[in-house]
Amino acid sequence: MKLVNPKLSYIEKKWDDCFLNQEVRDVHIQQDSLHEISFHQITFDGCLFENIHFQNIRLDYIDFIDVVFDCCDLSNQIIEGQYFQRVVFKNCKLTGMSFINSRFKDVEFDHCLGRYINFSQAVFDKVNMFDCDFQEASFFEACMKKVDFQNDHFENSDFFKTQHQHLDLSSCFIDGLTIDIESLKSLIVNSYQALQLVKVLGIQIKDE
């Protein structure tokens, strides 16, 4: 799916300015410029984070607009109820992250590792997930308006009460998927996956 790319045309500020002004705008942040900090109720706008380990960064009530995370580790970060617009996560580690009740518009997850990631009650509007490992993830009660999933791992993930329109999982790995009958409607799967999901209907397959 064609997305609107992040706008990163005016990257100038230094990382130290972010500490002084509690403003993260138009800045390229790299690992060698990072130290412990806490941000609260601000917007990351027009930023490139490269090779950053977020272990020592606290993010409270942060919105993200025109942001790229390249080879970053955001494992176990809790970013709930926030807004993401024109954001890219590329080659990132997102293990155990919580995005509960967040909104995503023109967002791409590309080659990310995110086991146990939590997208419960999130809203997806034009979101791509390509070659990601989101095993044992939760999409409980998520709303998917326009999504493109390709070659993603969703083994043992939770798609219970997911709202979607013709969600295509045919190229993905969904062994052990948890899903309800209502969420099966209009779901697009391949023939092998269909045999797995038929168990949700209580149907037993018997070959003579």
Solvent accessible surface area in square Angstrom, and as a share of the most:
residue,aa,sasa,rsa
1,M,82,0.36
2,K,166,0.70
3,L,18,0.09
4,V,70,0.40
5,N,101,0.52
6,P,24,0.15
7,K,125,0.53
8,L,51,0.25
9,S,88,0.57
10,Y,155,0.59
11,I,53,0.27
12,E,144,0.65
13,K,74,0.31
14,K,149,0.63
15,W,11,0.04
16,D,87,0.45
17,D,48,0.25
18,C,1,0.00
19,F,51,0.21
20,L,149,0.74
21,N,91,0.46
22,Q,69,0.31
23,E,60,0.27
24,V,0,0.00
25,R,99,0.36
26,D,39,0.20
27,V,0,0.00
28,H,67,0.30
29,I,0,0.00
30,Q,79,0.35
31,Q,85,0.38
32,D,134,0.69
33,S,42,0.27
34,L,31,0.15
35,H,96,0.43
36,E,132,0.59
37,I,19,0.10
38,S,56,0.36
39,F,1,0.00
40,H,94,0.42
41,Q,124,0.55
42,I,33,0.17
43,T,48,0.28
44,F,2,0.01
45,D,31,0.16
46,G,3,0.03
47,C,0,0.00
48,L,37,0.18
49,F,2,0.01
50,E,46,0.21
51,N,80,0.41
52,I,2,0.01
53,H,84,0.37
54,F,2,0.01
55,Q,141,0.63
56,N,86,0.44
57,I,7,0.04
58,R,156,0.57
59,L,8,0.04
60,D,34,0.18
61,Y,139,0.53
62,I,0,0.00
63,D,44,0.23
64,F,0,0.00
65,I,47,0.24
66,D,10,0.05
67,V,0,0.00
68,V,24,0.14
69,F,1,0.00
70,D,35,0.18
71,C,62,0.37
72,C,4,0.02
73,D,28,0.15
74,L,2,0.01
75,S,32,0.20
76,N,111,0.57
77,Q,22,0.10
78,I,113,0.57
79,I,5,0.03
80,E,71,0.32
81,G,43,0.42
82,Q,20,0.09
83,Y,66,0.25
84,F,1,0.00
85,Q,37,0.16
86,R,38,0.14
87,V,0,0.00
88,V,28,0.16
89,F,2,0.01
90,K,88,0.37
91,N,70,0.36
92,C,3,0.02
93,K,93,0.39
94,L,0,0.00
95,T,38,0.22
96,G,27,0.26
97,M,1,0.00
98,S,13,0.08
99,F,0,0.00
100,I,51,0.26
101,N,90,0.46
102,S,0,0.00
103,R,121,0.44
104,F,2,0.01
105,K,68,0.29
106,D,8,0.04
107,V,0,0.00
108,E,39,0.18
109,F,0,0.00
110,D,28,0.14
111,H,99,0.44
112,C,0,0.00
113,L,105,0.52
114,G,0,0.00
115,R,99,0.36
116,Y,119,0.45
117,I,0,0.00
118,N,41,0.21
119,F,0,0.00
120,S,13,0.09
121,Q,84,0.37
122,A,0,0.00
123,V,28,0.16
124,F,0,0.00
125,D,35,0.18
126,K,43,0.18
127,V,0,0.00
128,N,3,0.02
129,M,0,0.00
130,F,42,0.18
131,D,59,0.31
132,C,2,0.01
133,D,28,0.15
134,F,0,0.00
135,Q,31,0.14
136,E,72,0.32
137,A,3,0.02
138,S,24,0.16
139,F,0,0.00
140,F,64,0.27
141,E,59,0.27
142,A,0,0.00
143,C,30,0.18
144,M,3,0.01
145,K,102,0.43
146,K,112,0.48
147,V,28,0.16
148,D,29,0.15
149,F,7,0.03
150,Q,76,0.34
151,N,73,0.37
152,D,0,0.00
153,H,58,0.26
154,F,0,0.00
155,E,30,0.14
156,N,91,0.46
157,S,1,0.01
158,D,38,0.20
159,F,1,0.00
160,F,73,0.30
161,K,102,0.43
162,T,7,0.04
163,Q,113,0.50
164,H,30,0.14
165,Q,142,0.63
166,H,123,0.55
167,L,5,0.02
168,D,63,0.33
169,L,0,0.00
170,S,38,0.25
171,S,50,0.32
172,C,8,0.05
173,F,98,0.41
174,I,4,0.02
175,D,64,0.33
176,G,52,0.50
177,L,20,0.10
178,T,69,0.40
179,I,12,0.06
180,D,22,0.12
181,I,95,0.48
182,E,114,0.51
183,S,4,0.02
184,L,32,0.16
185,K,124,0.53
186,S,53,0.34
187,L,24,0.12
188,I,74,0.38
189,V,40,0.23
190,N,60,0.31
191,S,95,0.61
192,Y,135,0.51
193,Q,4,0.02
194,A,45,0.35
195,L,104,0.52
196,Q,46,0.20
197,L,15,0.07
198,V,28,0.16
199,K,153,0.65
200,V,49,0.28
201,L,90,0.45
202,G,62,0.60
203,I,88,0.45
204,Q,169,0.75
205,I,97,0.49
206,K,171,0.72
207,D,126,0.65
208,E,202,0.90
